[in-house]
């Protein structure tokens, strides 16, 4: 089964903080990745009740379905690789069961047929390797909102926390309680309804 533990630290940024970090850290200013997340949930928000989230990500010509679930070390991510046709079926609420995701959904008592497409979030992402972590600057658009985000991805919670704290201090950025993208997406969707 394709699974991994995701350990990350996040902080929302102002546009000026984002631009300053982009300018002063060794990012290639001409290179960025475009990615779009397509989110799914049941009508009664069963995934949310489990603290879980289901998305399909289109990035670099590839389509990956990911279920994120709480884990003591961060988030447990379960993946299935799909093609564009299958992604389109899911967006039309007609998608086929995927082996790895279905196993996890079954454990939660959630049937594929109860999942519905909620909408999408588009991100322009820049990444660098930095002190044994990946530092990511994201600019995201969803519904009528835009936001900027610093994200530190790491394999060691200790190392990730150290780099995160160092960058916030170096750039005089206040620590902000930052919900993950799907939580911000859900809130914006409720506001737009």
N, C-alpha and C positions, 0 to 999 in steps of 0.2 A: 504494500500500500504506500502511496506517495504522501508522506506526512513530514512535517517539521515543526519545531517550536520557534515561534517568532518572539524575539525580545527587542523591544524598541522603546525609545523615549521621544516624546513629541512636545512641541510648543508652537502655538499660533504666533505669527509674526505680523507686524504692520508692513505695509508696502515698502516703506523706507528701510526697515530692518532687513527685509528680504533682499532689497537691492544692494545694501551695504555688505551683507554676507556674500552675496553673489560676486560682488566686485573684489572683496578682500580675501576670500578663500580661493584656493587654486582650481576653481571650476573652469572648464572650457566654455567660454561664453557663447560659442556657436553650436555647441552640442547639447541637445536635450531630447528626452523621450516623451512622446505623446502616448498617453494611455487613457482608456475609458473603462470605468467600472459600471457594470449593469447589476443592479441589486434586486433581490428576491426575498419575499416574506410571505407568511400565511396571513389570511384575513384577521385572525385572532392573535397575531404577533407571537406565535409559538417560539420562533427562533430567538426573538428578543427576550422572551421569558427565560430562556436558557443562557442568555448572555452571548448568543451565537449570531453569526451573520453569514449570508450566502451571496456570493457575487460571481460574475463572469468578468474577467479582465481581458481586454484586447490591447496587446502591446507588442510592437515589433512584428506585426503580421501573425502573431500567435494568439490563440484563445485558450484561456485556462479558467476552469471553474474551481472556486476555493470556498470551503466551509471553514470559518474561524470559530473556535470554541475556547472558553476559558481553560487555562492550565496553570498550575502553581508557579511555573517559571515564566509565563507570558501568555501567548496564545498558541493553541494547537491548530495548525493549518493542515487541512486535508485537500488534496488536489486531484483533479481529473483534467487531462488535456482533451479538448474538443475541437471541432472544426467550425468554420464560419456558418455552415448550414445548420449545425446543431445549435449554435449560439442563437441564430435567428429563430429557430423553433422555440427555444426557451423564452426569448423575448416575446414571442406570440403566445406564451403559456401552453405550448404543445411539446416541450422538450422531453427527450427520453431519459430514463433513469441512468445515472452514471455510477459505475461500480463502487469507487471509493467513497464518494459523497453519500450514495444511497445507504451504505453500511452504517455510516455515522448518523444519518437522518433516522434510519430504522431504530437505532439505539435510543433516540429521543422520542420515538413514536410519531414522527412527522412523515406523512405520505407526500411523495413527489406531486401528486395531483392537487394538493392543497397549496402549493407554492404559486405566487403571482409575481410578475414583473412590476417593480415600483418606479423605476426610472434610472437615469444614468448620471454619472459624475465624471467630467473630463479633467485630466491633470496634465500639466506640462512639468516634467520632472528633470532635475539635474542632480547627478550623484558624483561623489568622489570617495575614494578610499582615504581614510584619515585616522591615524593612530589605532589600527586594528579594528576599526568600525567602518560603516558606510554612512556618510553624511549626505542627507538628501534635502534639497530645497524644492518644495512643491508649490505650484500655483494652480488652484482648482476652481472649476466653475460648475455649479449645479443649481437648477431652478433659476432664481434671479440673484444668486449670491456668488461672490468670489472670495477666496481666502488664500493666505500665504502660510506655509508651515515649514518648520524645521523638524526633521526626523532623523534620529540616530538608530541605525539597525546594527545589532551586534550579536555575538555568540556568548559573551560574558556580561552578565548584568552589572558587575562591578566596573568593568572597563567602559561599558556604555554610559553608566551614570557619571563616571569621571569625565569623559569627553563632553557629555551633555552639559554638565556644570561648568566646565572650562569655557565652552563656547558661549554660553549665556553670560558668564562673567566678562569674557574678553570683549563682547559686543554690547555690554551693558543692557541686556535684554531681560526684562522681568519674567520670572517663571509664571506662566499662565496655565490654569487648568485647561487642558486640551482634550476634547473628546476625539475619538477616532473618526475617520471620514464617514463611515456609515452612520454613526450617531449624528454627526452634523447634517448629513444628507436627510435622515429621518426628520429631524427638527425642521429643516427648511421645507420639506415636503408638507408637513403639518401646517406650517405657516402659509404655504401657497394654496392650500385647499380652501 
